[in-house]
Amino acid sequence: MRLKRLEIIGFKSFPEKSVIDFPAGISAIVGPNGCGKSNIIDAIKWVMGEQSIKQLRGKSMGDVIFSGTDKRLPVNLAEVSLILSNDTPETMEPGFSQLTEIMITRRLFRSGESAYLINKQPCRLKDIHNVFLGSGMGAKSCAIVQQGNIGAITDATPEERRTFIEEAAGVTRYKTRKTEAITKVNSTTQNLLRLNDIIEEIHKQMTILRRQARKALTYKDFRESLKKSDTLVTVYYHEQFAAQIATTETLLADLQLADGLHETELAKLNAALDKIKSDRFSKDQIISRKKTEKSDAERTLDQLKNDLKYLRAEEKRLAAEIISLEAATRDLSAKNQKISDEIAEETVKRKNIGLEIEGIKVELGEKSAASETIRSGLKEAQQALEARKKELMQVMTQKLRLQNIFKNAESSRENLSQRIQRIQKDEEELAEKTIKLKKNLQGAETLLQEIGHQKESFQLRISEKKEILNGQSDELGKQVKSVTLMTNDRNRIRSEYHALKKMDDAYEWYKDGVKSVMKHFPTDSENISPSEKNGIIGITADGLEPAPGFEIALEAALGETLQYIVINEPQAGIKAISYLKESNSGRSGFIPESAFEKTGDPPSQRDSDPRLLIHHVTVKPGFDENIAGLLHGVAVVEDFEDALSLCASKNSFSRVVTKTGDILFPNGMMVGGSQEKLSGIYKKKLALKELHQNLSQLETDLESGQKIQTRLETTVKNLETDIQKLTVEKNHAEKEMLEAEKKQFQASESLKHALSQYELIRLEKEKLLGEKTDIEDEMTAHDAALSEIMNQEKAVENEISRITESIASLSEKIAAFHQSEMDLKLSFTKLQAELDNTEKTLKRLGEFQREGIVQAEQIQKDIVIKTHKTEQTAVQIADMENRLSETQGGLNRLDMELLDHDADYQRIVDEITRTDETLALTRNRMEETRQKVHQLELELSGLTIQRENVINRFLERYSQSFAAVLAAFRETVQSPDFSIEKTEAALAGFRKKIDRIGDVNLGAIEAYEEQKNRYEFLTRQRDDLVAALEDLQRVIKKINRITQQLFMEMFDKINEQFKAMFPRLFAGGSAWLELTQPANPLETGVELMIHPPGKKVTRLSLLSGGEKALSAIAFIFSTFLINPASYCLLDEIDAPLDEANTNRFNELLKIIGEKSQIIMISHNKTSMEFADMLFGVTMGESGVSKLVSVNIEKLSERSGETKPSIQN
């Protein structure tokens, strides 16, 4: 595989499309510095997939796009295409071995998008890397050497040099495959661990689900039998309640008929009362209208009195203002006369000032003529003075030039003396410096040992901290898991608590009627006033709180009464029942507080027998304590036997209830059975209370656990910080160790440099002594010339002094004239200012005079206007007095009419009082009837609620239509053979069997089958993963074996070639390759051992630049001679070489060029002569590169007269 063509568009300094056809052999790219030669190598590396922008000599990937010049705009796309000729298909990947040419393209847009293409088809970066795998042309191959990087091969680490040999041996593709295989092994191992955990967890779940499934099947059989017995019991009690409801409804209908007659009578009385009230309303309106008329008349009378008072005050004010204006007119006349006198005085003053100004102007003209003659003489003297000054300046210039020369010579002599002294001082300092450098060398070695001890100490402390950190981390992990479990439990209990609380707040445990009333008439909000509660106090069950263990007994004793609503008066119950009827929201029972026995003490204190249930019940705040009277005479015992013995004894108990909910009456009647027939209100309230207690306890435990977790996290964080600090200190010690080594090397180098400087100082001292003698001779010659110039300077200065005295005399005369002239001008200016002030004063007085005249005229107009207003005010006062008299008479008449209407209104009020008394008697009779109706309705409501509870409990347990069940089982329960006692006994038996089974997961049957199928599937998947893992391990072992064999074979070959190549390039010396870890060939590095001729070098860093370059070239050429790469890119690697070494380099390059395609960038003419093709890069336009090429072989074949062809 070799390079065939390179196409560049918009890459760095190539804005336009540039094409390079690479021939076989050696091609040289030449051109001046900065023209863009290295950009061609960068383009080849970039299209091969280089991702390091540093390797492309930029700061960001956008730097490879042409950024524009002064004459060209920037482009938005960089594209490079590289066409490879596939002449070695055996080294290519299977997907590319059949292709004769491969075109690789890379594009980058300025917006950041990029694309990779192979043969114009989109591909991945990995696909481009795969093209070069095994060809020796990978990213880390030594076949591409960039500008200035030739020494990097010798400076590279042993591990980095290993990659060069691996590229030559073709190991790269195997290492890539190995890395992918290891990644898959790690991923598969992790998946296998997770899968084993899942399988183990599923197996545990299957064991549990298997037991639950068997229990669920048994439970299903018992539940079917239970459902049938429960259905028969429900239908039986439904029919019993239905018969009682029918009887009660008949009695209720008769009372409601009587109530209707009372309502008719009330309607007639209300009609008569409404008519009387209508008459009262009409009379009330008449009285109101008359009172309004009286009020309006009074307001009008008050307004007239106020207006009259205002007019009289206005009349007095106008008279006073007229008198004030007449006085102001007289003052203005006097003021205007005074202004006229001042104007006459200022006019005379202005005339006198004008005459004085004219006299000063004449005198100024005479003074100016006399001073002009003196100025002419002064000008001539000044011109003569300027000529002498110029002559003096020339003399002084010559003097200063000679003085500067003398001074510079003297300064140079002084400088030379100082330099000689400094050189002598430097000789002494060099001796001291040599002694000091030897001491520094010894100190650096001592410091190096101390730093080594510090590093070992830091490493020991880091290990101790890590052991403590591991222990604390394990403890923290356990604590985090504990806190997480508590958090999950808390969230679960909180969810259950909020769900039950929400049901409690929404009255979900009560009948529809109770729920509807409590929602419509809320009682639990603090913002509701007593009037808005409509007399509703609460539900009976909310008012009584049983002691622990007595919940079922209380619920059995009160039965449906627990769902009755407590009210403060019967009217509230009637209102609630009306609402239920209107909204068709069901039925409810109501218990007024008046129904309870009112005594001084609570029922619990009145009934002293400890067996009474009332002693185990507490009345909640907000309820009357007498509500406990509902339990009057109710005793509580442990079981039926205790109840029978208690009823057999003489007592006053109304009934006895057991803690399990069974009831025994004194007459022998018994009620009992399953607890599920009860509504379970207190059971749910107890569960809500227990959830709240558990939630509070969990909150406390969680807070404590979080504090412990925070403490452990802080401890772990502090340990990690300590380890990090110790690591930083250890790294700092390592850096100090490197610095100490550098100081040791610098001390020895400085000593050599000091000795060479001593010889240079001696030669410079002899040179400075000769220069000092020459300067002293030059100073003697210039001293005589300076004396002659100083004599000429004195003569010219005397002549200047004489002319200066003459000029001073003339200047004094001119100054006297100037002073006189200045005095006259000051007098003129003063008079002119006085004249201007006089003009301004006359102007101002004139304005004052005109303003006074205008003000006097305005005052006369105001006097006329105010006199007219005074006359109009007198007329308005007379009219206002007449209207006031008429309004007072109308007000007296309205008072008389109001007295008559008040008497009629009182008679109507007396008649309304009599009618109200009749209505009250009728309402009392109707209220008695309604009380009876209400009692029957309460009984009917209780029976209906009991029947509905029977239905609701059935519907809650079974999702089945009750109407269909009733039709199916009605005949059965009504037949003589049916026994409710046997049916209830059977029902209780089935419930006990189900209770013994305990909690049942009905979904366990289906869940068990699902988990079983999942377990079998995951087991098969685990077996497949184990087999795949074993295959990957075998592949990795095979790759290790192949790569080790290939690497060692290539290492031996390159080492032998390197041993022969080095003496050839260096004309002597020796070099070889060594493995840093011979026992571990897969991980070992490669060290270069270099011994130039006549030197014993222990460090590669001590080699010169040329020696490093030749060593790197020897290593590169050794690699190429053993395994010639398809092509090689060399960027100015011959720059550090001298002429002799360049010739050796070119001879070797010629040998390699026979098997490989060489593309090199060079400024060396000798290297250019060895090239088969020259590509020139120029920059005809600033910032834009252009290509030209010359075929050297064709050129040599032509005759000397024919010009070479140049290809653009």
Secondary structure as UniProt FT lines:
FT   STRAND          2..9
FT   TURN            12..13
FT   STRAND          18..21
FT   STRAND          26..30
FT   TURN            33..34
FT   HELIX           37..47
FT   TURN            48..49
FT   TURN            53..57
FT   HELIX           61..64
FT   STRAND          77..85
FT   HELIX           89..91
FT   TURN            94..98
FT   STRAND          101..109
FT   TURN            110..111
FT   STRAND          114..118
FT   TURN            119..120
FT   STRAND          121..123
FT   HELIX           125..132
FT   TURN            133..136
FT   TURN            139..140
FT   TURN            142..143
FT   STRAND          144..145
FT   TURN            147..148
FT   TURN            150..151
FT   HELIX           152..155
FT   HELIX           158..169
FT   HELIX           172..505
FT   TURN            506..509
FT   HELIX           512..520
FT   TURN            526..527
FT   HELIX           530..533
FT   TURN            534..535
FT   STRAND          536..539
FT   HELIX           540..543
FT   STRAND          544..546
FT   TURN            548..549
FT   HELIX           551..558
FT   HELIX           559..563
FT   STRAND          565..567
FT   HELIX           570..583
FT   STRAND          590..592
FT   HELIX           593..595
FT   HELIX           603..606
FT   TURN            610..611
FT   HELIX           613..616
FT   STRAND          617..619
FT   TURN            621..622
FT   HELIX           625..631
FT   TURN            632..633
FT   STRAND          634..637
FT   HELIX           640..648
FT   STRAND          655..658
FT   TURN            659..660
FT   STRAND          663..664
FT   TURN            666..667
FT   STRAND          670..671
FT   HELIX           675..677
FT   HELIX           681..957
FT   HELIX           962..974
FT   TURN            976..977
FT   HELIX           980..997
FT   TURN            1002..1003
FT   HELIX           1004..1066
FT   STRAND          1070..1075
FT   TURN            1078..1079
FT   TURN            1081..1083
FT   STRAND          1086..1091
FT   TURN            1093..1094
FT   HELIX           1100..1102
FT   HELIX           1105..1122
FT   STRAND          1127..1131
FT   TURN            1133..1136
FT   HELIX           1139..1153
FT   TURN            1154..1155
FT   STRAND          1157..1161
FT   HELIX           1165..1170
FT   STRAND          1173..1181
FT   TURN            1182..1183
FT   STRAND          1184..1191
FT   HELIX           1192..1197
FT   TURN            1200..1201
//
